[in-house]
Amino acid sequence: MRHPDLSSGTKTVERKKTERAPLREESGHWRNRWEVPKQHEHLARDQGALPLGDGTWLGYRKFASHEEAEAHARKHAVYNFTNFGIRYLGTEFFPDY
């Protein structure tokens, strides 16, 4: 026995699949975080870094991407650590509100 809709000549219309919209990137900026020994805090301050009160500082520069921030930090990390004991801790994202 056949389904009544099939025998009456009706057509099955397939729905188009909905496309997922690309995710909107969150707007904001990236900064580098550094661990600065007390005796060298004046260097961080002179560079415009922001103290966080736990011995770590945020670099003053804002970067559009994580990769840009890390690339910039890599240029200075060895020098900072070798000469002043300043350690690079990584990047942090700050969303725009």
Protein Blocks (a to p, Z undefined) as FASTA:
>chain_A
ZZfklmnopacddddddddddddddeddddddddddfklmmmmmmnopacehlopacdfb
dcfbfklmmmmmmmmmmmmmmmnopacfbdcddddZZ
